[in-house]
Amino acid sequence: MNSFDYDAALSACARGDQQALKSIYLQDSRHLLGVALRIVRQRHLAEDVVHDAFVNIWNKAASFDAKRGTGRGWIYSVVRHQALNMVRDRDRETYADEESIETLQYENGELVADQFELNSSLGQLHDCLSHLDSAKRNSILCAYVDGCSHSEIAQRLNAPLGSVKAWVKRGLAALRECMG
């Protein structure tokens, strides 16, 4: 019988107790990785799912309602939904061939040094992108113009994967607000 109190751990997360999140991770990360792996079918993607799910668990722990289900069930549903969202998002991705990418990297016969310059004629989107710092802007453009995964963006920008994920997430939120 498992004596771990998921409900109490989620309540502690909602109060900002980082140790509670760590205890959930230590208790179930292996099993959660298995859930994600069954859905996304690739270990590196499953690891990304679990990472993002724990960010969501931390951010949304206050929304857990014990009257609607168990804490453990809620945690597993967060991972499951994160994995399903990743599968749906990846199904929407389109990939360009090397020749197309190379063509996009040149403007008026000159190599474009910054991804932002590549999109200088996008009107309101251009204005909104110009308000982002270069890390967020380049991460978003690599993802949505070049179709790069978070891992590929991290390699291109020589940045940690977690930072790239945060830049994309925060940058998209800022763009949504700006585009209003």
C-alpha positions, -999 to 999 in steps of 0.1 A, spaced: 0 0 0 14 34 -10 13 58 20 24 89 0 -1 117 4 -5 132 -30 -32 156 -19 -11 170 8 19 173 -15 -2 192 -41 -15 215 -13 21 222 -2 30 229 -39 2 254 -41 17 272 -10 51 274 -28 68 244 -11 94 233 -36 103 202 -14 67 190 -20 72 191 -58 105 173 -54 88 146 -33 62 141 -60 90 138 -86 109 113 -65 78 93 -58 64 90 -93 87 104 -120 96 70 -133 60 60 -137 51 93 -152 79 90 -178 64 56 -187 30 72 -192 45 99 -214 67 74 -233 37 52 -242 20 83 -258 49 101 -275 70 70 -283 104 87 -280 123 90 -248 137 125 -253 101 137 -260 88 119 -230 114 135 -209 103 169 -222 67 160 -214 75 151 -178 96 183 -174 67 205 -188 42 185 -168 60 193 -135 61 229 -144 24 227 -149 19 208 -117 38 235 -98 19 264 -115 -15 248 -113 -14 229 -80 -38 254 -64 -64 243 -90 -64 207 -77 -97 199 -61 -98 167 -39 -136 166 -43 -132 159 -80 -106 131 -77 -73 120 -62 -41 140 -62 -23 111 -79 -49 109 -106 -47 146 -112 -9 144 -115 -11 116 -140 -38 134 -160 -15 165 -162 13 143 -177 -12 125 -200 -26 158 -213 9 173 -218 19 142 -238 -12 143 -260 -7 180 -266 29 173 -277 16 146 -302 -10 170 -316 16 198 -318 41 176 -336 14 165 -361 10 201 -371 47 207 -376 59 211 -412 95 206 -422 113 224 -449 141 209 -470 176 222 -468 174 242 -500 143 261 -488 160 269 -455 191 281 -472 170 303 -495 153 318 -465 186 326 -448 196 349 -477 180 383 -483 191 404 -513 220 379 -518 234 385 -483 233 361 -454 208 372 -427 227 371 -394 197 374 -371 165 355 -377 145 386 -369 158 405 -400 144 376 -421 109 387 -411 111 425 -413 80 428 -434 55 412 -412 36 443 -400 21 441 -366 38 408 -359 71 425 -367 63 453 -343 54 428 -316 85 407 -322 107 438 -320 95 443 -284 109 408 -274 144 403 -263 166 385 -289 166 352 -270 128 349 -270 125 363 -305 151 340 -320 136 310 -302 101 317 -315 113 322 -350 134 291 -350 104 271 -338 77 286 -360 96 297 -391 123 270 -393 102 243 -376 129 235 -351 122 214 -319 131 228 -285 163 206 -286 173 219 -320 168 255 -309 189 249 -278 217 236 -301 214 265 -325 214 291 -298 239 272 -276 215 276 -247 200 252 -221 169 233 -231 149 246 -201 158 282 -210 147 277 -246 113 263 -235 108 292 -211 118 317 -238 93 302 -263 65 301 -237 70 336 -224 76 350 -259 44 335 -272 25 349 -242 39 383 -249 31 381 -286 -5 370 -279 -9 401 -256 7 424 -281 -13 411 -311 -44 414 -288 
